[in-house]
Amino acid sequence: LLLVLCSALGMLPWWVTGCYVGATALTQAVFHRIFRLHLNLGFRDPSMTFWQVFAPIPMGLWAAYFVTEPALRPVIPMLVAIPAIYAILALGTRQLLRLAGAFLAGYLLLQLAIWQREPGGFDLAHELIVLLAFIVLMVQLAVVGGFISQLRHQLHERNVDLRRTMARLNEANAELEVLAERDPLTGIYNRRRVLERLEEELERSRRGKLPLSVCMLDVDHFKKVNDRHGHQAGDVVLREVATTLAATLRCTDSLGRYGGEEFLLVLPHAPLEGAREKAERVRRAVRSRRGGEDTAVTVSIGVATLRPDDTLDTLVARADAA
């Protein structure tokens, strides 16, 4: 718009303005094509900020050469340098210094060309003051841009550290959740968690008037296994029993280590006869496996079905006594 105004006032040939507008449109079309074809991804900076800021500089300096009013001539280079202000948010100190160097070198060449064309009308003092102002401006932009780049780098590093810390915290929380509800020896629910599941199923059964059964399993002669073969063999027996029980579960069932060698099996939607059949299948499955030191393992199973007057404690107590 400034070039059009200069041409309208007779300070700039119209053909220069036309060439500048055409070159600007061509440059924008080239950048648009590069981004559409994703060719920018091959550059270190995919936004190509440096080149987008650099492109107008040669064209603006070339157009300034044809301005006939000396006082207006520095305005055009100043306007093409404005994008460098926005570039300080994306470029580092080195890139900004390169832009500053390119701009100042181009401006020097412009002044030399004008001096050669108009040696008598060239005001050296005025041009030196303008050049010094441009030097101060560009250097300040580079310094501020470097400071912003450093802040941006520090923020990136802190974000990376924060993401790593969050990942470690998530892993720790996941481990804590497992520890809070899993028995460390067998990997099945611990007593607290399996009783929570039983409480949930109790409420669901009462609301829907659905059957609910529990099985209390006790490893037979477990103390003899510990006394004869040691506690490590006893641990192997418990793990084997837990693995066998877990393999028999439905998706709605819950299994937990109730304490010592006792296991609690929660069977939603299971009436008494169905729970007894389940208990018999579990008993046979455990008996078919061998514990540590080639020890035969059997379990005793008590079954109880929810009654209208049952609480969690009375239901578990009846299964334990069955």
C-alpha positions in Angstrom: 0.0 0.0 0.0 2.9 2.4 0.8 4.5 1.7 -2.6 1.2 2.3 -4.4 0.9 5.6 -2.5 4.4 6.6 -3.5 3.7 5.8 -7.1 0.5 7.8 -7.0 2.5 10.8 -5.6 5.1 10.4 -8.3 7.9 9.3 -6.0 8.2 5.7 -7.4 7.7 4.4 -10.9 4.6 2.3 -11.3 6.5 -0.5 -12.9 8.6 -0.9 -9.7 5.4 -1.2 -7.6 4.0 -3.7 -10.1 7.2 -5.8 -9.9 7.3 -5.6 -6.1 3.6 -6.7 -5.8 4.2 -9.5 -8.4 7.4 -10.7 -6.6 5.6 -10.7 -3.3 2.7 -12.7 -4.6 5.0 -15.2 -6.2 7.0 -15.6 -3.0 3.8 -16.2 -1.0 2.6 -18.7 -3.6 6.0 -20.6 -3.4 5.7 -20.8 0.4 2.1 -21.9 0.2 3.1 -24.6 -2.2 6.0 -25.8 0.0 3.6 -26.1 3.0 0.9 -27.8 0.9 3.4 -30.4 -0.3 4.9 -30.8 3.2 8.4 -30.0 1.8 8.9 -27.8 4.8 9.2 -30.9 7.0 12.7 -31.4 5.5 13.9 -28.2 7.1 15.2 -28.0 10.7 12.6 -25.3 11.3 9.4 -26.6 9.6 7.7 -23.2 10.0 10.5 -21.7 7.8 10.3 -18.5 9.8 13.8 -17.4 8.8 13.2 -17.6 5.1 9.7 -16.0 5.4 11.2 -13.0 7.1 14.3 -12.9 4.8 12.4 -13.0 1.5 10.9 -9.5 1.6 14.2 -7.8 2.5 15.9 -8.0 -1.0 12.7 -6.9 -2.7 12.1 -4.0 -0.3 15.7 -2.8 -0.7 15.5 -3.1 -4.5 12.3 -1.0 -4.5 13.8 1.6 -2.2 16.5 2.2 -4.8 14.0 3.8 -7.2 12.4 6.1 -4.6 13.0 9.7 -5.8 12.4 11.4 -2.4 15.6 10.9 -0.2 13.7 11.5 3.1 11.2 8.7 2.2 13.8 6.2 1.1 14.7 4.6 4.5 11.0 4.0 5.3 10.6 1.1 2.9 13.6 -0.8 4.3 12.2 -0.2 7.8 8.8 -1.6 6.8 10.3 -4.8 5.3 12.3 -5.2 8.6 9.1 -5.2 10.7 8.6 -9.0 10.3 11.8 -9.5 12.2 10.0 -8.2 15.3 7.6 -11.1 15.1 10.5 -13.5 14.3 12.1 -12.9 17.8 9.4 -15.1 19.2 10.5 -18.1 17.0 14.2 -17.6 16.1 17.3 -17.9 18.1 20.1 -15.3 18.5 22.2 -16.7 15.6 19.4 -16.7 13.1 18.4 -13.1 14.1 22.0 -12.0 13.8 22.1 -13.5 10.3 18.9 -11.6 9.4 20.4 -8.4 10.8 23.6 -9.0 8.9 21.7 -9.7 5.6 19.6 -6.6 6.1 22.5 -4.3 7.0 24.6 -5.6 4.1 21.7 -5.1 1.7 21.2 -1.6 3.0 24.9 -0.7 2.6 24.7 -2.0 -1.0 21.6 0.2 -1.5 23.5 3.3 -0.3 26.5 2.5 -2.4 24.3 2.2 -5.5 22.6 5.5 -4.7 25.9 7.2 -4.0 27.2 6.0 -7.4 24.1 7.1 -9.1 23.8 10.5 -7.4 27.2 11.4 -6.0 26.3 15.1 -5.7 23.0 14.6 -3.9 24.2 12.0 -1.5 24.0 13.2 2.2 26.6 11.1 3.9 25.9 12.3 7.4 22.2 11.7 7.1 22.7 8.2 5.6 25.2 7.3 8.4 22.7 8.3 11.1 20.1 6.2 9.4 22.5 3.2 9.1 23.4 3.5 12.7 19.8 3.5 13.7 19.2 0.4 11.7 22.3 -1.3 13.3 21.0 -0.4 16.8 17.5 -1.7 15.9 18.6 -5.0 14.4 21.1 -5.7 17.2 18.5 -5.0 19.8 16.1 -7.3 18.1 18.8 -10.0 18.1 19.5 -9.6 21.8 15.8 -9.6 22.8 15.2 -12.6 20.5 18.1 -14.4 22.1 16.7 -13.8 25.5 13.3 -15.0 24.4 14.9 -18.1 22.8 16.7 -18.9 26.0 13.4 -18.6 28.0 11.7 -20.8 25.4 14.5 -23.4 25.7 14.3 -23.4 29.5 10.5 -23.8 29.3 10.9 -26.7 26.9 13.3 -28.4 29.2 11.0 -27.9 32.2 8.1 -29.3 30.2 10.2 -32.3 29.4 11.2 -32.8 33.0 7.6 -32.3 34.0 6.4 -35.0 31.6 9.0 -37.4 32.8 8.0 -36.7 36.4 4.4 -37.2 35.6 5.2 -40.4 33.9 7.1 -41.6 36.9 4.2 -40.5 39.2 1.7 -42.4 37.1 3.8 -45.5 37.2 4.2 -45.1 41.0 0.4 -44.6 41.4 -0.3 -47.7 39.3 2.1 -49.7 41.5 0.5 -48.3 44.6 -3.0 -49.2 43.3 -1.8 -52.8 42.7 -0.2 -52.9 46.1 -3.3 -51.5 47.7 -5.6 -54.2 46.3 -3.4 -57.2 45.5 -1.9 -59.9 47.7 1.9 -59.6 47.1 2.4 -63.4 47.3 -0.4 -64.7 45.0 -1.2 -61.6 42.9 -5.0 -62.0 43.6 -7.1 -59.6 45.6 -6.1 -59.1 49.2 -8.6 -59.3 52.0 -9.6 -55.7 52.0 -10.3 -55.6 48.3 -12.2 -58.9 48.0 -14.4 -57.8 50.9 -15.1 -54.5 49.1 -16.1 -56.5 46.0 -18.4 -58.7 48.2 -20.0 -55.5 49.7 -20.6 -54.2 46.2 -22.2 -57.5 45.1 -24.3 -57.6 48.3 -25.8 -54.2 47.4 -26.4 -55.2 43.8 -28.0 -58.5 44.8 -30.4 -56.8 47.2 -31.4 -54.1 44.7 -32.0 -56.6 42.0 -33.1 -59.5 44.2 -30.5 -61.6 42.6 -28.8 -64.7 44.1 -25.3 -64.4 45.5 -23.0 -67.1 46.9 -19.6 -67.2 48.5 -17.1 -70.0 48.9 -14.5 -70.1 51.7 -11.6 -72.3 50.7 -9.0 -73.6 53.2 -5.9 -75.5 52.1 -5.8 -78.8 53.9 -2.9 -79.6 56.2 -1.1 -76.4 55.2 0.8 -76.3 58.5 2.3 -79.7 57.9 3.5 -78.5 54.5 5.3 -75.6 56.1 6.7 -77.8 58.9 7.9 -80.6 56.6 9.1 -78.7 53.6 9.6 -75.1 54.8 7.8 -71.8 54.2 9.1 -71.5 50.7 7.3 -74.7 49.7 4.2 -73.3 51.5 4.4 -70.2 49.4 4.6 -72.3 46.2 1.4 -74.2 47.3 -0.5 -70.9 47.9 0.6 -69.6 44.5 -0.4 -72.8 42.8 -3.8 -72.8 44.5 -4.4 -69.1 43.6 -3.5 -69.8 40.0 -5.8 -72.7 39.8 -8.7 -70.8 41.4 -8.1 -67.8 39.1 -8.3 -70.1 36.0 -11.9 -71.2 37.0 -13.3 -67.7 37.5 -16.1 -66.1 35.4 -15.7 -62.5 34.4 -18.1 -61.6 37.2 -16.5 -63.6 39.9 -14.0 -62.3 42.4 -11.2 -64.1 44.3 -9.1 -62.9 47.2 -6.7 -64.3 49.8 -8.7 -64.0 53.0 -5.8 -64.7 55.3 -3.1 -67.4 55.7 -4.2 -70.4 53.7 -7.8 -69.2 53.3 -9.3 -67.9 50.0 -12.7 -66.2 49.5 -14.5 -66.7 46.2 -17.5 -64.4 45.5 -20.0 -65.8 43.0 -22.6 -63.2 41.8 -25.9 -64.6 40.2 -25.1 -68.0 41.7 -27.7 -69.9 43.7 -26.7 -72.5 46.3 -26.7 -75.5 44.0 -24.7 -73.6 41.3 -22.2 -72.5 43.9 -21.8 -76.1 45.2 -21.2 -77.3 41.7 -18.6 -74.6 41.2 -17.0 -75.5 44.5 -16.7 -79.1 43.4 -15.1 -78.2 40.1 -12.6 -76.0 42.0 -11.9 -78.8 44.5 -11.1 -81.3 41.7 -9.0 -78.7 39.8 -6.9 -78.0 42.8 -6.5 -81.7 43.6 -5.2 -82.4 40.0 -2.3 -80.1 40.5 0.9 -80.6 42.5 2.5 -78.2 45.0 6.1 -77.6 45.8 8.3 -80.7 46.6 5.8 -82.8 44.6 3.2 -82.3 47.4 -0.4 -83.3 46.8 -2.7 -80.3 47.5 -6.4 -80.5 48.5 -8.8 -77.8 49.7 -11.9 -77.8 51.9 -14.6 -75.5 50.7 -17.6 -74.0 52.5 -20.5 -72.6 50.6 -23.1 -70.0 51.7 -25.8 -68.2 49.8 -27.2 -64.8 50.7 -30.2 -64.7 52.9 -32.5 -61.7 53.4 -31.2 -61.0 56.9 -27.5 -61.6 56.1 -24.8 -59.0 56.5 -21.3 -59.3 55.0 -19.9 -60.7 58.2 -22.7 -63.3 58.7 -22.5 -64.4 55.1 -18.7 -65.0 55.3 -19.1 -66.6 58.7 -21.6 -69.1 57.4 -19.3 -70.0 54.5 -16.4 -70.4 56.9 -18.4 -72.7 59.2 -20.0 -74.7 56.4 
